[in-house]
Amino acid sequence: MANPDLVVYNGRVYPQLSTESRVEAISITDGRVTKTGSSLDLLKLKSASVDSLDLHGSTALPGLADSHIHLLGPSRKFKGCLRKPLQQN
């Protein structure tokens, strides 16, 4: 197995939201989770060219994209458009 691009360790990582499984660490290669396990085991994969991220006990949800938006900014672009009454047929 090739060296991962990133090792994320020392955290509460939920690699699959559909299950309640939790691991301490994951390795990521080409944007995909390639291995899960303990911090000790996955840090063994780390070489000088591999980045690492210590979560310091924080929770990580790989693959979860935060898609919330702020409506105030875009609404300024259409200033006045939403104040007009809707025409009914």
C-alpha positions, 0 to 999 in steps of 0.5 A, spaced: 500 500 500 502 506 498 503 512 503 497 516 504 497 523 503 494 525 510 493 521 517 488 524 521 489 522 528 487 523 536 480 524 535 473 521 535 472 519 527 465 517 524 467 514 517 460 511 516 454 515 519 450 509 517 453 505 523 455 507 530 462 505 529 468 510 531 475 510 530 481 514 533 484 515 526 483 515 518 488 515 513 486 519 506 489 517 499 487 521 493 481 524 497 478 518 499 479 514 506 483 508 505 484 506 512 481 506 519 484 504 526 487 507 532 492 513 532 498 508 534 497 504 528 495 509 523 501 513 525 506 508 523 504 509 516 506 516 516 513 518 513 516 525 512 512 526 506 505 525 509 501 530 512 498 529 519 492 532 523 492 532 530 484 532 532 486 533 540 480 529 541 475 533 536 470 529 532 471 528 525 465 526 520 469 525 513 465 526 507 460 531 510 459 537 506 456 543 510 452 546 505 448 551 509 447 558 506 446 565 508 441 568 505 442 576 507 448 576 502 444 574 496 438 578 497 442 584 497 443 583 490 436 582 488 434 588 493 427 590 492 425 584 488 422 580 493 418 586 496 413 587 490 407 583 491 406 577 487 401 577 481 396 572 481 392 569 475 
